Amino acid sequence: MRAWALALGLSVAACQAPTPSPAVAASATAEPAASASAAAAPSPLPGGVGSRVFVVERETESLGVYDLSTKTYQASRITGLGNMRHATMAFSPDLRWGYVATRSGKLSRIDLGKVERAGDVEVSKNSIDIAISQDGRYVATAEYQPGGITILDAQSLAVVTRLPAEIEKNGQKTTSRATGVVDAPGNRFVCVLIEGAEIWIIDASQGEPKVERKLKTSTDEPYDAMITPDGRWYVVGHMGSEHVSVVDLQNPDRGVKEISLRDPKKKFDKGAPVKLPHMASWAVAGDSVFVPLVGEPRMVVLDRATWAFKRSVPVRGHPVYSVASPTGREVWVSFSGEPHDAFVEVIDAATLEVKKSIEVGGRIYHLDFTPRGSHVVVSANKANRLALVDATTYTVVDRETVNSPSGVFGVWRAFKIGL
């Protein structure tokens, strides 16, 4: 998300995650030479691994593949992945594997060279986020049900450890939903507990991964989180709050800092958003952090060094997702609610003003820059469209028909902290 599933009204089930059956475990570790699905798969893509963008086709529970070098798309290339709402994807550092966590609790491994599934395992009843350790050894999934973090061996897909999000609330023992899991320097994972209002730092650097630190947030219901590109700051948003929680991962003993998103000079009208922000929906560009606000037609700009409020940037609608150009010169923003959700607005990171509005297609769900910032890949769910936008001319240079597109995941995410 960059997202968010609180709007789906799912309840927490205080139960243990299911243990994979022998048959499932076998499918996770084995790589069949010629399965029926592989035999029926489309011919290999013409481009190399580095040119591939995996696109979530939400309603068909599959991944399509867009090739940047040839501007071609293969629909439903990888099928049978489970509930793909808010599905996220991580990549191994050597670009051998991709990993997909789904809302139905299935973790699937993708062979990036062959572009086909290479094992899957049931890790929970409901998974919401995924991360891979910096050494590529572990994959961590954050779960709504039963609640907590499951860490698996990236090669065998065997469960290494389960870290239940056990909390006490109103005198009763229960479990909390976990979300916002990211990798962090020192071969660590960081996540947040929604009902528990805690930030967990998990050490996966030696031996069995374990929770080494739990930090309480003063604001309830943390629901969204991101880590800055340098891996230093973990930033958490809260449901219905005008504050974010910030942890300095270099100095976690300093605790959690609460930052206000209020504009001291102007009051903005609030409205009900059509959807909640996507995971990692805050962008870092230059010396600023850009925060989309739920239900307000503005972006908040914070100082990257001090986290002090800098200013508001009025935008056309309720912002949902923002992504910074690799150049650090621009931030591109998507919106919720018609007619604004068909547009992307471009904010100049130096002047902190909107410089361009681009119409792409109804209900934009996700966007991402190519590694050097030349193009932006955009999914428009209602329009059933994947678009490639030239980031210099701001023109759509390619349009592909895609069934219910959602997340777009380029393999270059393997080389970025927190992705």
C-alpha positions in Angstrom: 0.0 0.0 0.0 1.0 1.0 -0.2 -3.3 0.1 2.2 -6.1 -0.5 3.5 -7.7 -3.5 4.7 -9.2 -1.9 7.8 -11.9 -0.8 5.5 -12.7 -4.4 4.7 -14.0 -5.0 8.3 -12.1 -8.2 8.9 -12.0 -9.5 12.4 -9.1 -11.0 14.3 -9.2 -14.7 14.9 -7.1 -15.7 17.9 -6.0 -19.0 16.5 -2.8 -20.6 15.4 -1.8 -20.4 11.7 -2.2 -23.7 9.9 0.9 -25.9 9.5 1.5 -26.8 5.9 0.5 -30.4 5.0 3.2 -32.8 3.8 1.8 -32.4 0.3 2.0 -28.6 0.5 5.5 -28.7 1.9 6.6 -31.0 -0.9 5.1 -28.6 -3.5 7.1 -25.8 -1.8 10.4 -27.4 -2.0 10.2 -29.3 -5.3 10.4 -27.7 -8.7 8.4 -30.0 -11.1 10.0 -30.5 -14.4 6.9 -30.2 -16.4 3.6 -29.5 -14.7 0.4 -29.1 -16.6 0.3 -25.4 -16.0 3.9 -25.0 -17.1 3.3 -27.0 -20.3 0.4 -24.7 -21.2 2.3 -21.5 -20.3 2.9 -18.9 -23.0 6.2 -18.8 -24.8 9.1 -17.1 -23.0 9.1 -13.3 -22.9 11.5 -11.7 -25.3 13.2 -9.4 -22.8 15.5 -10.2 -20.0 14.6 -10.5 -16.3 15.4 -6.8 -15.7 12.7 -5.6 -18.1 9.8 -7.4 -16.4 7.1 -5.8 -14.5 4.7 -8.2 -12.6 1.1 -6.9 -12.6 -1.6 -8.1 -10.2 -4.8 -9.1 -12.0 -7.0 -8.9 -9.0 -10.2 -10.6 -10.1 -8.5 -13.5 -11.9 -6.1 -14.2 -8.9 -3.1 -14.1 -11.2 -0.1 -12.2 -12.3 0.4 -10.8 -15.8 3.9 -9.7 -17.0 4.7 -6.5 -18.9 8.0 -6.3 -20.8 9.4 -2.8 -20.8 11.9 -3.5 -23.7 9.2 -4.6 -26.2 6.2 -3.0 -24.6 4.2 -6.2 -24.7 1.9 -7.8 -22.1 1.1 -11.4 -21.3 -2.1 -11.6 -19.4 -2.6 -14.2 -16.6 0.9 -15.5 -17.1 0.9 -17.0 -13.5 -2.5 -18.2 -12.2 -4.0 -19.8 -9.1 -2.4 -17.5 -6.6 -5.4 -16.9 -4.3 -7.1 -13.7 -3.2 -5.0 -10.9 -4.7 -6.6 -7.9 -3.0 -3.7 -5.8 -1.7 -1.3 -8.5 -2.8 2.3 -7.5 -2.6 5.5 -8.9 -4.1 9.1 -9.0 -3.0 12.2 -10.1 -4.9 15.4 -12.0 -3.9 18.6 -10.0 -4.1 20.0 -12.2 -6.9 16.8 -11.9 -9.0 16.3 -15.7 -8.9 12.9 -15.6 -7.1 9.9 -13.4 -6.6 7.5 -13.9 -3.7 3.8 -13.1 -3.5 1.7 -12.9 -0.3 -2.1 -13.0 -0.7 -5.1 -12.3 1.4 -6.0 -15.9 1.4 -2.8 -16.7 3.3 -0.9 -18.3 0.5 2.8 -17.5 -0.2 3.9 -18.3 -3.7 7.4 -18.3 -5.1 7.9 -17.2 -8.7 10.8 -18.3 -10.9 11.8 -15.0 -12.5 13.8 -16.5 -15.3 11.1 -19.0 -16.4 8.3 -16.7 -15.3 6.3 -19.5 -13.6 5.3 -20.5 -10.1 7.9 -22.6 -8.3 6.2 -23.7 -5.1 3.7 -22.3 -2.7 2.7 -22.8 1.0 -0.2 -21.8 3.2 1.2 -19.6 5.9 -1.9 -18.1 7.5 -5.6 -17.5 7.0 -5.1 -13.9 5.9 -1.7 -12.3 4.9 -1.4 -8.6 4.2 2.3 -7.8 3.6 5.6 -9.3 2.8 9.4 -8.5 3.0 12.6 -10.3 2.3 15.7 -10.0 4.5 18.7 -8.1 3.2 20.7 -11.3 2.8 17.9 -13.0 1.0 17.7 -15.8 3.5 14.3 -15.2 5.0 10.8 -14.1 3.8 8.5 -12.5 6.4 4.7 -12.2 6.0 2.5 -10.0 8.1 -0.9 -11.4 9.0 -4.3 -10.4 10.0 -5.4 -13.9 10.9 -4.3 -15.4 13.2 -2.2 -12.2 13.7 1.6 -11.9 13.8 4.6 -12.5 11.7 5.6 -15.7 10.0 9.2 -16.1 8.8 10.1 -18.7 6.2 13.3 -20.0 4.6 13.4 -18.3 1.2 14.9 -21.4 -0.5 12.7 -24.2 0.9 9.7 -22.2 2.0 9.7 -24.0 5.3 8.4 -22.1 8.3 11.4 -21.0 10.4 9.4 -19.4 13.2 6.1 -17.8 14.0 5.9 -14.7 16.1 2.3 -14.4 17.3 1.1 -10.8 18.0 -0.2 -11.7 21.4 -1.5 -8.7 23.4 -3.6 -7.9 26.4 -6.5 -5.5 25.8 -9.2 -4.5 28.3 -7.9 -7.2 30.6 -8.3 -9.9 28.0 -5.6 -11.8 26.1 -6.0 -11.6 22.3 -4.1 -11.3 19.1 -3.5 -8.2 17.0 -3.4 -7.8 13.3 0.2 -7.1 12.0 1.0 -5.1 8.9 3.6 -2.8 7.4 6.5 -5.3 7.5 9.7 -4.1 5.8 13.3 -5.1 5.7 15.7 -2.9 7.6 19.5 -2.5 7.9 21.3 -5.1 10.0 19.2 -8.0 8.6 16.2 -6.9 10.5 12.5 -6.7 9.9 10.2 -4.0 11.3 6.4 -4.2 11.5 3.4 -2.7 13.3 0.6 -4.2 15.4 -2.8 -2.5 14.7 -4.8 -3.4 17.8 -1.6 -3.7 19.9 -0.4 -0.2 18.9 3.2 -1.4 18.9 6.2 -1.3 16.6 8.2 -4.5 16.5 11.9 -4.7 15.5 12.8 -8.3 14.6 16.5 -9.5 14.5 17.1 -12.0 11.7 20.9 -11.5 11.7 21.9 -14.7 13.6 20.1 -17.8 14.8 16.4 -18.0 14.8 14.7 -14.6 14.1 13.3 -13.1 17.2 11.6 -9.8 18.4 14.4 -7.8 19.9 12.4 -4.6 20.7 8.7 -3.6 21.1 7.9 0.1 21.0 4.5 1.5 22.1 2.9 4.2 20.0 1.0 6.9 21.9 -1.7 7.0 19.2 -4.0 4.0 18.6 -4.7 1.9 15.5 -1.5 2.2 13.5 -2.5 1.0 10.0 0.1 2.0 7.5 3.9 2.1 7.5 7.0 2.8 5.4 10.7 3.0 5.8 12.8 5.8 4.3 15.0 4.8 1.4 18.1 5.1 3.5 16.7 2.6 6.0 16.9 4.9 9.0 13.3 6.0 9.7 10.2 3.8 10.1 7.1 5.9 9.8 3.6 4.8 10.8 0.2 6.4 10.1 -2.8 6.0 12.4 -6.5 5.5 11.5 -8.4 8.7 12.0 -5.5 10.6 13.4 -3.6 13.7 12.4 -0.3 12.3 13.7 2.3 9.9 12.5 4.7 7.9 14.6 8.4 7.9 13.7 11.2 5.6 14.9 14.9 6.3 14.4 16.1 2.8 13.6 19.7 3.9 14.2 18.7 5.0 17.7 15.6 3.0 18.7 16.3 3.7 22.4 15.0 7.2 21.8 11.5 5.7 21.4 8.7 6.8 19.2 8.3 10.4 18.1 4.8 11.7 17.4 4.5 14.1 14.5 1.5 16.3 13.7 0.2 16.6 10.2 -2.0 19.6 10.9 -1.5 22.7 8.9 -1.1 25.6 11.4 -2.0 28.2 8.8 -5.1 26.7 7.1 -7.9 24.3 7.8 -8.9 21.9 5.1 -12.4 20.2 4.7 -12.5 16.5 5.4 -14.5 14.0 3.4 -14.9 10.2 3.4 -12.3 8.6 1.1 -13.3 6.0 -1.4 -10.3 3.9 -0.4 -7.6 4.0 2.2 -4.0 4.7 1.4 -1.9 2.0 -0.2 1.1 0.5 1.5 4.3 2.7 1.4 2.1 5.6 0.2 4.5 8.2 1.4 7.3 9.5 -0.9 10.7 10.8 0.0 12.3 13.3 -2.4 15.2 15.6 -1.7 14.9 17.0 1.8 11.2 16.4 2.1 8.7 13.6 2.9 5.4 13.8 1.1 2.4 12.4 3.0 -1.1 11.8 1.3 -3.9 12.6 3.8 -7.0 10.5 4.2 -10.1 12.5 3.3 -8.3 15.9 2.6 -7.4 17.4 -0.7 -3.8 18.1 0.2 -0.4 16.6 0.6 1.6 17.2 3.7 5.3 18.0 3.3 7.6 17.2 6.2 11.2 18.1 6.7 13.2 14.9 6.2 15.8 15.7 8.8 13.7 17.1 11.6 10.2 15.7 10.7 8.8 19.2 11.2 5.8 20.3 9.2 6.9 22.4 6.2 3.7 23.1 4.3 0.5 21.7 2.6 0.3 21.2 -1.1 -3.3 21.5 -2.3 -4.2 18.9 -4.9 -7.2 18.1 -7.0 -8.8 15.4 -4.8 -8.1 13.0 -1.9 -4.6 11.7 -2.5 -4.0 7.9 -2.1 -0.6 7.0 -3.4 2.6 9.0 -4.0 5.9 7.9 -5.5 9.1 9.9 -5.9 11.1 9.9 -9.1 14.6 8.4 -8.8 15.9 11.8 -9.7 14.3 13.3 -6.5 12.9 16.1 -8.6 9.2 15.1 -8.7 6.5 13.2 -6.8 3.6 11.7 -8.7 0.3 11.4 -6.8 -2.9 9.3 -7.4 -6.4 9.9 -6.0 -9.6 8.3 -4.8 -13.1 9.1 -6.0 -14.5 10.1 -9.4 -13.5 12.0 -11.4 -10.1 12.5 -9.8 -9.1 8.9 -9.7 -8.4 8.9 -13.4 -5.6 11.4 -13.0 -2.0 11.6 -11.7 -0.7 14.9 -10.5 3.0 15.8 -10.6 4.5 17.8 -7.7 7.7 19.7 -8.2 9.9 18.6 -5.2 11.7 22.0 -5.2 8.9 24.4 -5.5 6.4 22.1 -3.7 3.7 23.0 -6.3 1.6 20.9 -8.7 3.2 21.3 -12.2 1.2 18.8 -14.3 -2.0 16.8 -14.3 -2.1 13.6 -16.5 -5.2 11.6 -17.3 -4.5 7.9 -17.5 -7.7 6.0 -16.8 -10.4 5.4 -14.2 -9.5 4.2 -10.6 -5.7 4.3 -10.6 -4.5 1.8 -8.1 -0.7 1.8 -8.3 2.2 3.5 -10.0 6.0 3.1 -10.0 8.9 4.6 -11.8 11.4 2.6 -13.9 14.8 2.5 -12.2 16.3 5.6 -13.9 13.1 7.6 -13.8 12.4 7.7 -17.5 8.9 6.2 -17.4 6.1 5.5 -14.9 4.0 2.3 -15.0 0.4 3.0 -14.0 -2.5 0.5 -13.3 -6.0 1.8 -13.9 -8.4 -0.7 -12.4 -11.7 0.5 -13.6 -10.4 1.2 -17.1 -8.8 -2.3 -17.2 -5.6 -0.6 -18.4 -1.9 -0.7 -17.8 -0.2 2.5 -19.0 3.4 3.5 -19.6 3.9 7.2 -19.2 6.9 9.1 -20.4 8.2 11.0 -17.4 9.8 13.8 -19.5 6.9 14.6 -21.9 4.1 13.4 -19.5 2.5 11.5 -22.4 1.1 8.0 -22.3 3.3 6.0 -24.7 1.8 2.6 -24.3 -1.6 1.2 -23.3 -2.3 -2.5 -22.6 -5.7 -4.1 -21.8 -5.4 -5.8 -18.4 -8.2 -7.5 -16.4 -8.7 -5.6 -13.1 -5.0 -4.5 -12.6 -3.8 -3.6 -9.2 -0.2 -3.6 -7.9 2.7 -3.2 -10.3 6.0 -4.7 -9.2 9.2 -4.2 -11.2 12.1 -6.5 -10.4 14.3 -3.4 -9.5 12.5 -3.4 -6.2 15.0 -6.1 -5.2 17.7 -3.4 -4.8 15.7 -1.0 -2.6 15.4 -1.0 1.1 11.8 -1.7 2.3 10.6 -3.0 -1.0 
